[in-house]
Each structure stands twice: as structure tokens, then as C-alpha cells.
């Protein structure tokens, strides 16, 4: 099935959804997009694995990036995608319709149709977003072709219900360890129970009051939670080791290193081991390009609490926001579905901004 950008946005979204592209299986979709773009001479193409970059080079004063990932989580009897007609709206059901092939379809249509935009545009379609960070195609592009990611502002078409979500919280995970002494559970006084020693770290979490931090005019809610607890080797042995995994989602006013210092201060006296970290991203809403974008979309602007690849742009010095069709709470759900109205809202918002 060849992709045809002259089709309606609804038809194009269905076609994109129906090219299955579970993580690491994006080749067919990337091939179809490349073949389609080769018919549009205003775009210069760069292929890196299953990531594709399409650029205009019109000599505009500013360059912006619009990006989205091609992969989805595994299919769950929800392909082929289907258009359902309800009393008040039309909805596309199917894997990827929300996360994020609705956004990809909008990008494809605009990339082909906007031959003389007001900005030079870098369109980025990348692989392996839904899996381990080291496989992420956007990260690979930043290592192999950093010059392609230079811009004044970026938009990631992740699902936001067609609203603008600025930046994102950062995240770290740590293991809080308690050490005891093994003994037979019939003679516990001869040992020291490491799981019982977890009472104090758990009480610290119970008493913790997370902050709400204002960054560039947006209020980012932080959170600190136990997400995994492990310990013990048998039901008749007093455990000598327990590990509490704690996830701290921190506002983008601080770095991951500062977030780690905060967690270590909270759990002073305990062994705290960093297991995972990802920097947050400031939204950069004070930039001229961002102001024009917000005005063109007419959208409410909200903070992004979850981590997204806007943080990768932020680490390169490119402020970024999330803006795409679909309710993010339906991402990865078996009943994943996107209202057709979201598709047209995002398409109109981006078109007006890019041509204003």
C-alpha cells in the first residue's frame, strides 16, 4: 500500500495506522514515507536506519523542527484501523491512532503541501521511541547527524488532545537499600530483618509533600513514589537485603543531578543508588516562535508531567513543546482511538503557524 498525501487526512491516518510498525519493525513505514517524499523536490531527505529527516532549505530567518515517532507498542487485535461514526463525531480506532500515527499523518500531509512555509522546516520521523532509550532513533540522529537537529524551536506531535503541553518533567529512579542479617524465621532474634527496616523509608515517602514549581509560566507538579519493592530469598529465611525503587518526577527548573541530591538528602543514612535518569525540558514559551505558535493554535497551554522526547531537544538547546491529536490516556490501550476533530484541529493549528 503506497501512501498518498493527496488523500483526505482521515484516509491518510487510516493508511498510516494500517502499516504495522511495532518497535524495531518500522522499515516498511519508513520506506513508504521515503518513497512518497521523493516526489516532492522542495524536501531534502536523509535516512538513518529507520529514521527519516525531510528538510526545506528556503533561506528563511528561522528553522523549526516538527517531529514524531513511527513505532507503536505491540498490536492487540486492534488492526486494521477502522473509522467509526457516532452521533456527534467520527473516531478512528486502531493501534497507533493516538500514539502517534494521527500526528504522523498530519505531519506527512503538511510536509508535502507546504512548499513555501514562513519558516524553514525540519520534519523528523524516527524509530524505536517505545523501547529502551539507547535504541531511540531521535537519540541516534543526535549522535550521527547533530547538524540536522539545529533549530530555534521544536514541536513533538505526541498526543495532547490537540492542546499545547510545554516542556516536560524530568525523572530519576533510585534504589534505597536496607541491609540486615539472615536467620531462620523460627529464630528471628538471631538476625535483622531488612524488610522491616524499610518502614522508615516508606514513612519518609508517606510524609513527603511534593512541590508544584512554576517554570516559564507553567505549573509543574512533582511526585515522589515507591514503585517497586524487593527482598527475601525464601519464606523461612529472615531477609538480609531489601531494595525500594523510588521514582522522582521533578520540574524542569532543576537538573537530574540536583534531583538526585534532593532524594539523597531525604533518605540520609540509607544507601541510595541511581538506576535511571532523564533530564526535563523547559518549554521556552517566551521565544518569538513559541509565541507565534501559541497564538496560531489558539490553544490552552498546559505543562507536560510525563517525560517525552522534547527533553532530547532541550538537551541540544532547542526549546520544545508537545502538540498532537489524541487523548494521551488512551495511548497503548487496546481501545486506542483518536477523534477526527483532533486531527483537523492540529493540522489547522500547525498550518496557520507555519504559513503566518
C-alpha positions in Angstrom: 0.0 0.0 0.0 1.6 3.3 -1.2 1.0 6.3 1.0 -0.8 9.1 -0.9 -0.8 12.6 0.7 -3.5 13.8 -1.7 -6.0 11.7 0.2 -8.1 13.2 2.9 -6.4 13.4 6.3 -8.8 10.7 7.7 -7.9 8.3 4.8 -4.2 9.0 5.2 -4.3 8.4 9.0 -6.0 5.0 8.4 -3.4 4.1 5.8 -0.5 5.0 8.2 -2.1 3.1 11.0 -2.5 0.0 8.8 1.2 -0.2 8.1 2.1 -2.2 11.2 5.2 -0.7 12.8 5.8 -2.2 16.2 9.1 -1.0 17.6 12.1 -2.3 15.5 9.7 -3.1 12.7 9.4 0.4 11.2 11.2 -0.4 7.9 8.1 -0.7 5.8 6.5 2.5 7.0 9.8 4.4 6.7 10.2 3.1 3.2 6.7 4.2 2.2 7.3 7.7 3.6 10.7 8.0 1.8 9.1 6.9 -1.5 6.3 9.4 -1.0 8.7 12.3 -0.2 10.9 11.6 -3.2 8.1 13.0 -5.3 8.4 16.4 -3.6 11.5 18.3 -4.7 11.2 21.0 -2.0 12.3 18.4 0.5 15.9 17.2 1.1 16.0 13.7 2.6 18.3 12.0 5.0 17.8 8.4 6.1 19.5 6.9 9.2 18.3 3.3 9.8 14.5 3.6 10.0 14.6 7.3 10.9 13.9 9.8 8.1 14.6 13.6 8.0 13.0 15.8 5.4 14.1 19.4 5.2 13.2 22.6 3.4 16.1 25.0 2.5 14.4 28.2 1.6 16.8 30.6 3.4 14.3 31.6 6.0 15.4 33.5 9.1 14.3 30.8 11.4 14.3 27.0 11.3 11.8 24.9 13.3 11.6 21.2 13.9 8.4 19.1 13.8 9.0 15.5 14.9 7.2 12.2 15.6 8.0 8.6 16.1 6.9 5.9 13.7 6.7 2.9 16.1 3.9 1.6 18.3 3.6 -0.8 21.1 2.5 -4.4 20.1 -0.8 -4.9 18.3 -3.6 -6.3 20.5 -6.3 -7.3 17.9 -6.7 -3.6 17.1 -5.6 -3.6 13.4 -6.7 -2.9 10.8 -7.7 0.6 12.0 -11.4 1.5 11.4 -13.4 4.7 11.2 -16.5 4.6 13.5 -19.3 7.1 13.1 -21.0 8.3 16.2 -23.9 10.7 16.6 -21.7 13.7 17.2 -18.2 12.7 15.9 -16.1 10.4 13.9 -13.4 8.4 15.6 -10.6 6.2 14.3 -10.0 3.1 16.3 -6.7 1.1 16.0 -3.2 0.6 17.2 -1.2 3.8 16.9 -4.1 6.0 16.2 -3.3 8.0 19.3 0.4 7.2 19.9 1.2 8.6 17.4 0.2 7.9 13.9 -2.5 10.5 13.9 0.3 13.1 14.5 2.4 11.4 11.8 -0.4 11.7 9.2 -0.8 15.4 10.0 3.0 15.8 9.6 3.1 13.9 6.3 0.2 15.9 4.7 1.7 19.3 5.8 5.3 18.3 4.7 4.1 17.6 1.2 1.7 20.5 0.9 3.7 23.4 2.4 6.2 24.1 -0.3 6.8 27.8 0.7 6.3 28.0 4.5 7.3 31.0 6.6 10.0 29.0 8.4 12.4 26.5 7.1 11.1 23.2 8.5 12.9 20.0 9.5 10.4 17.1 9.6 11.7 14.2 11.6 10.2 10.7 11.6 12.1 8.3 13.9 12.0 4.8 15.2 12.2 2.9 18.5 10.6 5.5 20.8 8.6 3.0 22.7 11.5 0.8 23.8 14.9 1.2 25.6 16.3 4.7 25.4 19.6 3.6 23.8 17.6 2.4 20.8 15.7 5.7 20.3 16.0 6.9 16.7 16.0 10.6 17.7 18.9 9.9 20.1 20.7 8.1 17.3 20.1 11.1 14.9 21.5 13.5 17.5 24.7 11.4 17.7 25.1 10.6 13.9 23.7 13.9 12.4 23.6 16.6 15.1 23.6 19.3 12.5 20.1 18.1 11.4 18.7 18.9 14.8 19.7 22.5 14.9 16.7 24.9 15.1 15.2 27.7 17.2 12.1 25.8 18.3 10.7 22.2 18.1 7.3 20.6 18.3 6.8 16.9 19.1 3.4 15.6 17.8 2.8 13.4 20.8 -0.9 13.1 21.8 -2.1 16.1 23.8 -5.8 16.2 22.9 -4.9 18.9 20.5 -3.7 21.2 23.3 -0.2 22.5 23.8 1.8 20.9 26.6 5.0 22.7 27.3 8.3 21.0 28.1 8.2 18.1 30.5 9.2 16.9 33.9 12.4 15.1 34.4 12.6 11.6 36.0 15.1 9.7 38.1 14.8 6.3 39.7 16.9 5.2 42.7 17.2 2.0 44.8 17.0 2.7 48.5 18.7 -0.3 50.1 18.4 -1.7 53.7 20.8 -4.3 55.0 20.1 -6.8 57.7 21.2 -10.3 58.8 19.9 -13.6 57.7 18.5 -16.1 60.2 15.9 -18.9 60.3 12.4 -17.4 60.6 11.8 -19.6 63.6 14.7 -17.8 65.3 14.3 -14.2 64.1 16.1 -12.7 67.1 19.3 -14.1 65.7 19.0 -12.0 62.6 17.9 -8.5 61.5 15.0 -8.2 59.1 15.9 -5.9 56.1 12.3 -5.6 55.0 11.2 -4.4 58.4 14.0 -1.7 58.1 12.0 -0.4 55.1 9.5 1.1 57.5 11.5 4.3 57.8 12.0 5.0 54.1 8.3 4.2 53.5 7.3 6.7 56.2 9.5 9.3 54.6 7.6 8.8 51.4 4.2 8.9 53.2 5.1 12.2 54.8 6.6 13.8 51.7 4.8 16.8 50.3 5.6 17.2 46.6 6.1 20.6 45.2 4.4 22.5 42.4 7.0 24.6 40.6 6.3 27.4 38.1 8.6 27.3 35.1 8.1 29.7 32.2 4.6 30.4 33.4 3.6 26.8 33.7 2.9 24.9 36.9 4.7 21.6 37.0 3.5 19.1 39.7 6.3 17.0 41.1 5.9 13.5 42.6 7.9 11.1 44.7 6.7 7.5 44.8 7.7 3.9 45.7 7.2 1.9 42.5 8.9 -1.5 43.3 9.9 -3.2 46.5 12.0 -6.4 46.6 13.6 -8.5 49.3 13.9 -12.0 50.7 15.0 -15.3 49.3 12.6 -17.8 51.0 9.6 -17.9 53.2 11.5 -19.4 56.1 14.5 -17.0 56.0 14.8 -13.6 57.6 15.9 -11.4 54.7 19.3 -9.6 54.9 18.7 -7.2 52.0 15.7 -5.2 50.7 15.5 -2.6 47.9 12.9 0.0 47.5 12.7 1.6 44.0 11.7 5.2 44.2 10.7 7.4 41.2 11.1 11.1 41.4 9.4 13.2 38.7 10.9 16.7 39.0 10.1 20.0 37.5 12.4 21.3 34.7 13.8 24.1 36.8 16.4 21.6 38.1 18.8 19.1 36.7 18.9 15.4 37.2 21.9 15.8 39.4 20.1 18.3 41.6 17.1 16.0 41.7 19.4 13.1 42.9 20.9 15.4 45.6 17.4 16.1 46.9 16.5 12.4 47.1 19.7 11.5 48.8 19.1 14.3 51.3 15.6 12.9 52.0 17.0 9.4 52.6 20.1 10.4 54.5 21.6 7.5 56.3 20.4 5.0 53.7 22.3 3.5 50.7 20.8 5.3 47.7 21.8 4.0 44.2 20.9 5.8 41.0 19.4 3.4 38.4 17.9 5.6 35.7 17.7 9.3 34.9 16.3 11.6 32.2 16.5 15.4 32.2 13.4 17.5 32.0 12.8 20.2 29.4 11.9 23.9 29.7 9.1 24.9 27.3 10.7 28.2 26.1 7.3 29.9 25.8 9.0 33.3 25.9 10.6 32.8 22.5 9.1 34.6 19.5 8.5 31.4 17.5 6.7 29.8 20.5 4.5 32.9 21.0 3.5 32.9 17.3 2.8 29.1 17.6 0.6 29.6 20.7 -1.3 32.4 19.0 -1.8 30.5 15.8 -3.2 27.4 17.6 -5.4 29.4 20.0 -4.7 26.6 22.4 -4.7 26.4 26.1 -1.1 25.7 27.3 -0.5 23.1 29.9 2.6 21.6 31.5 3.7 18.0 30.5 4.1 15.9 33.6 5.3 12.8 31.9 8.7 12.5 30.1 8.8 12.8 26.4 11.5 13.3 23.7 11.1 17.1 24.0 13.8 16.6 26.6 16.2 15.4 23.9 15.7 18.7 22.1 16.1 20.7 25.2 19.4 19.0 25.9 20.5 20.3 22.4 19.5 23.8 23.3 16.2 23.6 21.3 13.1 24.5 23.4 10.2 22.3 22.6 6.5 21.6 23.2 4.2 18.7 22.7 1.2 19.1 20.4 -0.7 16.4 18.8 -4.1 14.6 18.2 -5.5 12.0 20.6 -6.1 11.6 24.3 -2.8 10.6 25.9 -4.6 8.5 28.5 -5.6 6.2 25.6 -2.1 5.7 24.4 -1.2 1.9 24.4 -4.8 1.0 25.3 -6.5 -1.9 23.5 -9.3 0.6 22.6 -6.8 3.2 21.4 -8.8 5.8 19.3 -8.5 9.3 18.0 -11.4 11.7 17.3 -11.2 13.0 13.7 -11.8 16.5 15.1 -8.4 16.3 16.9 -6.7 15.5 13.6 -8.1 18.6 11.9 -7.5 20.9 14.9 -3.8 20.0 14.9 -3.5 20.2 11.1 -5.1 23.6 11.1 -3.1 24.9 14.0 0.2 23.9 12.5 -0.7 25.1 9.0 -1.7 28.5 10.3 1.5 28.8 12.3 3.8 27.6 9.5 2.3 29.9 6.9 1.7 33.0 9.0 
